[in-house]
Amino acid sequence: MSGLSDEDRRIRDILLRVRTIAMVGASPNEMRPSYFAMMYLLNKGYRIFPVNPRVAGETILGQTVYPDLASLPEVPDMVQIFRRSEEVPPIVEEAIRLGIKVVWMQLGVIHEEAAARARAAGLEVVMDRCPKIEYGRLFGEIGWLGVNRGIVSAKRGQAMQLRSRKGALAPRGPA
């Protein structure tokens, strides 16, 4: 892919290399950005470990929710942070301690000191970006109509999902 900046190449390489993601701040509320991002990344083949102590033991999009990073069944490749900026430092410290390789802070989540600490420990850091948006942008899924997440909905609770290669619509639910 020519014409990419060094930063775009770095982000693209992270998205290609990462296979497992711990999503800290994942929400079961389908109106929350973390829910949309999780659905999109699952559809792209990533394994997602939702982390949210308030709903630990429940499931989000069929994935068991964990109370913290230390409780995960394996060390993920990346931690994606959907928390307020002031909550980032302890998450980064736990990521360093566990050997997670990438810290990704969601749009609007910026913590320069935590990012510097992660980089000093050898972790890659992406800050103030959304992996869903970056994936779509860097892999050609953003077009005239926006990001294709495979869901068409004009009314809450009546989502339609693209089911066939020809683009036919079918009610969302079991295939």
C-alpha positions in Angstrom: 0.0 0.0 0.0 1.8 3.1 -1.2 1.4 6.6 0.0 1.1 5.7 3.6 2.8 7.8 6.3 5.2 6.1 8.7 2.5 6.2 11.4 -0.1 4.7 9.1 2.3 1.8 8.2 3.0 1.3 11.9 -0.7 1.1 12.8 -1.4 -1.2 9.8 1.4 -3.5 10.9 -0.1 -3.6 14.4 -3.5 -4.5 13.1 -2.0 -7.2 10.9 0.1 -8.7 13.7 -2.3 -8.6 16.6 -4.7 -11.6 16.9 -6.0 -11.2 20.5 -7.3 -8.0 22.1 -8.3 -7.3 25.7 -10.9 -4.6 25.6 -10.9 -2.7 28.9 -14.2 -0.9 29.3 -16.2 -3.2 27.0 -19.9 -2.6 27.5 -22.9 -4.8 27.0 -24.9 -1.7 25.9 -25.2 -2.0 22.2 -25.3 1.8 21.9 -21.8 2.2 23.3 -18.8 2.7 21.1 -17.0 -0.2 22.7 -19.9 -2.5 21.7 -19.6 -1.4 18.0 -15.8 -1.7 18.0 -16.0 -5.2 19.6 -18.6 -6.4 17.1 -16.5 -5.1 14.2 -13.2 -6.6 15.4 -14.8 -9.9 16.1 -16.2 -9.9 12.5 -12.7 -9.3 11.3 -11.4 -12.4 13.0 -9.8 -11.0 16.2 -10.3 -12.8 19.5 -11.6 -10.3 22.0 -11.5 -10.6 25.8 -13.9 -8.0 27.2 -12.8 -6.6 30.6 -15.3 -4.9 32.8 -15.5 -5.6 36.6 -19.1 -4.5 36.7 -20.3 -7.3 34.4 -17.6 -9.9 35.0 -18.8 -13.4 34.4 -21.5 -12.3 32.0 -21.0 -12.3 28.2 -20.8 -9.6 25.6 -21.4 -10.7 22.0 -20.8 -14.3 23.2 -17.5 -13.5 24.9 -17.0 -14.0 28.6 -16.3 -10.8 30.5 -13.3 -10.7 32.8 -12.9 -8.4 35.9 -9.3 -7.4 35.0 -6.4 -8.2 32.7 -4.8 -10.5 35.2 -7.9 -12.8 35.1 -7.7 -13.4 31.3 -7.1 -17.0 30.2 -4.1 -15.9 28.2 -1.9 -12.9 27.6 -3.5 -10.9 24.7 -1.4 -9.3 22.0 -3.0 -5.9 22.7 -5.0 -4.0 25.3 -7.6 -1.5 23.9 -8.6 1.0 26.5 -12.2 2.4 26.5 -11.8 4.3 29.8 -11.3 7.9 30.8 -7.8 9.2 30.4 -7.1 9.5 34.2 -7.8 5.7 34.5 -5.1 4.7 32.0 -2.0 4.5 34.2 -2.9 1.4 36.2 -4.1 -0.4 33.1 -0.8 0.4 31.4 1.1 -0.9 34.5 -0.8 -4.1 34.4 -0.2 -4.5 30.7 3.6 -4.1 31.3 3.5 -6.6 34.2 1.7 -9.2 32.1 3.8 -8.8 29.0 1.1 -7.4 26.7 2.9 -6.0 23.6 0.5 -3.2 22.4 -1.4 -0.5 24.3 -4.2 1.1 22.2 -6.0 4.1 23.7 -9.4 4.8 22.1 -10.4 8.1 20.5 -10.3 10.9 23.1 -8.2 8.8 25.5 -4.8 10.5 25.9 -2.3 10.0 28.7 1.2 11.1 27.7 2.9 9.9 30.9 1.4 6.4 30.7 2.3 6.2 27.0 5.9 7.2 27.8 6.0 4.6 30.6 4.7 1.9 28.2 7.2 2.8 25.5 10.0 2.8 28.0 9.0 -0.8 28.9 9.1 -1.8 25.2 5.4 -1.7 24.4 4.0 -0.2 21.2 1.5 2.6 21.9 -1.4 4.0 19.8 -3.3 6.9 21.4 -6.4 8.8 20.5 -7.5 6.4 17.7 -10.1 3.8 17.1 -8.9 0.4 15.7 -12.3 0.0 14.0 -11.9 3.3 12.2 -8.2 2.7 11.5 -8.9 -0.8 10.1 -11.5 0.5 7.8 -9.4 3.4 6.7 -6.2 1.4 6.1 -7.8 -1.7 4.6 -10.2 0.0 2.2 -13.5 -0.3 4.1 -14.4 3.3 4.3 -16.3 4.5 1.3 -18.8 7.1 0.3 -21.3 5.7 2.8 -18.9 5.5 5.8 -17.5 2.4 7.6 -19.1 -0.9 6.5 -19.9 -2.8 9.7 -22.4 -5.1 8.0 -25.4 -3.7 9.9 -28.1 -1.6 8.3 -30.5 0.0 10.8 -32.9 2.9 10.5 -34.7 2.1 13.7 -33.5 0.9 17.1 -34.1 -2.8 17.6 -34.7 -3.5 13.9 -31.2 -3.9 12.6 -30.6 -5.8 9.4 -27.4 -7.7 8.7 -25.8 -8.3 5.3 -26.0 -12.0 4.9 -25.0 -12.9 1.3 -22.2 -12.0 -1.0 -24.7 -10.3 -3.3 -25.6 -7.9 -0.4 -29.1 -9.1 0.2 -30.6 -8.0 3.5 -31.9 -10.4 6.1 -33.2 -9.8 9.7 -30.4 -9.9 12.2 -30.2 -13.1 14.1 -29.2 -16.7 13.5 -28.0 -17.4 10.0 
